[in-house]
Amino acid sequence: MLEHIRKRGAASIQELAEEIGISISTVRRDLEHLEERGYLERSHGGALIHKQVQSTFEPEAAIAAEFDRSQKELIGLAAAATVPSGASVIFDSSSTVLAAARACVERGIALTAVTNDLRIGQALALSANMRTVMLGGTLRAGSLTAVGEPGESFLGKLNTDIAFIGTHAISGTSLTETSLEAAAMKRAMIAAARRVVLLADASKFRAAAFCRICEMRDIHEMITDDRADPAEIERLRDQGVVVTVVSSDNL
């Protein structure tokens, strides 16, 4: 429901009931639930997405995973295809990075994997070819992401081949996040890898979140989808970032 409204900016209760195949009363209850959590605003007979979301607002992990799901899976497949067997890889906490981790498992390649995400750790554990290192820390409220110590310091002792990184927003020349702790963990991951690959669908090109992770020049490569503004892609390439664009024709 939220994805339908987000793509269109607004939707009526009747439209949502017909599109999703649920009753009008269920739509009303779900809209109330989403409004209480800050995802949208109710309007007469429907709902609309906030024009300006607070810089610290972050969707719940289960909901975020459903946004642009098909594009995230394509990006994940493209990312996994670049990973050589035997590599050491950091998997950041991100629904798109989770797609890459699952694609690596499907390939059956042998990896030493490092992650601060319990969902990703569980996905990697399904493969007998994975040696998975879980970073310690404090779980963020309402999340399966570990941040802070001892994981952040532990990353300072690593030299990995690849880091797959996610972000809340790509804003101008910067990557930004909603949380100081999450941003600090991502910076530590970036510093621990020889090759840093940003995995971000087109929706990530948006207004800056609360705090800066790094500049785009600190990223070596990016994989995104073909809904991204071509001008944004060229701007990143002008900064020296190698950008791969996956095609929605493969959906």
N, C-alpha and C positions, 0 to 999 in steps of 0.2 A: 504494500500500500504506500509506504513512504517513498519507495523508489519511483512509483508511478507519479506521485505528486511532485517529487524532486525533478523529474525529467520535464514536467510540463509547467512547473511553477505554481500551479493550483489545480484543484479538481473538486467536483461536486460529490456529495454523498451518493447520489444516484449513479454517477459515472463509476465511482469506486466499487459500488456493490455489483454492478454489471461486469466490470473489468475483471474483478477478482473472484466473483462467484460466491459472495457471502451476503448475508442479510443486511438491510439498512441499519437495524439496531446494533449489529456487530460492528459495522463501520463506525457508528457514532461512539461506541465504547472504545474502539481502538484509537480513534482520533483524540478522544479525551486523554487516553493514556499517553499518546505521543506529545500532546500539547503540554501536559504536566511535566514532561521530561525535557522540554525545550526544543523539540524537533520542528515544530510548525506552529502556525497560528490558525485558530478557527475563524472561519468567515461565515456569512449567512448562507447556509445550505452546503457548506463544504469546508475546505481548508487550503492554506497556502504556506509555502516555505518562507521562513524568515528571510528578509532581504539582507539583513546584516546579522550574522551569527557572532556571538561573543567569542573573543579570541581564545578563551580557555575551554570553549565547548567542544566536547568530543563524544561521538556516538558510542553507545554500548557495543562491545566487540561483536556480539551475535548479530546486531543490526548492521554494523559497518561491513561485515563479511558478505552481506547480501547486496550491497551497493555495487553496481557494475560488475557483477560476478563473472559474466562471460569474458569480459575484457581482462579481468584479473587472471583468469585461467589461461588465456592466450599469452599474457605477459609472463606468467610463471613457466609455461612450456618453453618460451623463447629463452628465458633465463637459464633454465635447467639444461637446455641443449648446448650451452657454452661451457658447461662445467666438465673438466676432464676427470676421468676416474683417478682416484688417489689424491685428489685435491683436499685442502683444508678450507672450509667455508663457514663464515659467520652468517647466521640467519637472524636478522633483526625481527622484532615483534611487529608484524604487519599482516593484514589479510592477503595482500598481494605476494608478500614473501612466503607466506604459508602455502600459497598455490605453487610457488617455485620449489619449496621443500617437498611437497607431494609429488611434483613432476620428477624430481630427482629420485625419489623412492621408486616410482614407476619405471624409471630407466634401469634400475637395479645396479647403479654404479656404487663403487666403494668410496666413501668419503669420511673424513674427520669433520664433524659438524659441531658448531658452537652456537648456542641460542639462549636467549633470556625469556622465551615464550613457551609456556607449558603445552599449548596446542601443537606447536611446531615440534617440540621434543617428543610428544606422543606420536605424531605422524612419522617422524624419523625412526622411532623405535620399532616400527613395523618392518623395517628392513634389517636383515641379518648382516648386510654389508656396511651399515653405518656405525661409526663410533661416535656417539653423541655426548658432548660435554654440556651440561646445564649450568648456566651462570647463576650463582646465588644472589640473593637480594631480598627486597621487600616487595611483595605483590601489591601493585596499584589497586586501589579500591575499585571493585566492579570489573576487574581485569585479570587476565592470566599472564601478565607481564611483570617480570622481576626487574627492579631498578635499584640503584644505589650500591652499597657495599654488601658482600665482598666482590660481587661480580664486576663492578666498574674497575677496581684495582687489578683484578685478575686479567682483564683484557690488556692491561699495560704490559703484561708478561708474554703476550702472544705475538706471533708474526704469521698471519694466515695468508693464503693465496687470494681469496675473494671475500668480500663482504657484500651481501645483498641487503640494501637498506631501504626502508620505507620512510615516508614523511607525511605530515598532516597537510602541508601546503607548500607549493612552489610559488614564491612571491618575489617578483623582480629577479634579482641575482642570488637570492637566499632560499635555503630550506628552513621552514619554521615548524615548531611543535607547540602543543597546548600545555605541556608540562616541563618545568625546569629539569626534573629528574630524568624524564624520558629523553630530552635533548642531550643531557650529559652522557647518558649511556650510548646514544647513537654516535656522539663525537668520539667516544672511546673505541667503538667498533670501527669507525672510519680510520682512526690512527693505527689500528692493529692489522690492517689489511693492505696488501700491495696493490690490489685492484678493487675499486669501490664501484658498485653498480647500483644505481637508484632504480627501483621498480615502482612506478607510479602511473596510474591511469589518468586520463585526460581531466578528470574532475579535480585533480590536485592542483591544477593551475588556478589559484584563487587568492583571496585576500590573506595577508599574513596572520599566522596564529601568534600566540602569546610571546614565544621566545625563539631566538635564532639557533639553529643547529650548526650550520656552516654556510659558506658560500658555494655556489655551483662549481667554481673552479677547483674545489676540493674533491669533486666527484669525477671519476674517469669516464663512466658510461651511464646511459639511461635507457631504459626500455619503457615505452608508453604505447598508447593505442592511437588509431588514426582519427579519432574525434578531436585530438589536440589541435589547437590553432597553429597552422603552418608557420606563422610569424613567431610564435613562442619557440617552436622547434629550431628555427633558424637562429634565434637569439641565443639559445643554449649552445648550438654548434659554433657560433661566433666566439663563445667563451672557452672553446676547446673541448667541450663535452661530446663524446661519440654517442649519437642518439639513434636507437633502433625503433622503428614504428611498426607495430604488428597490425595486420589488416583485419577488419571486421568481416571481410569476405570469408574468413575461415570459420566463422561462427556457424 
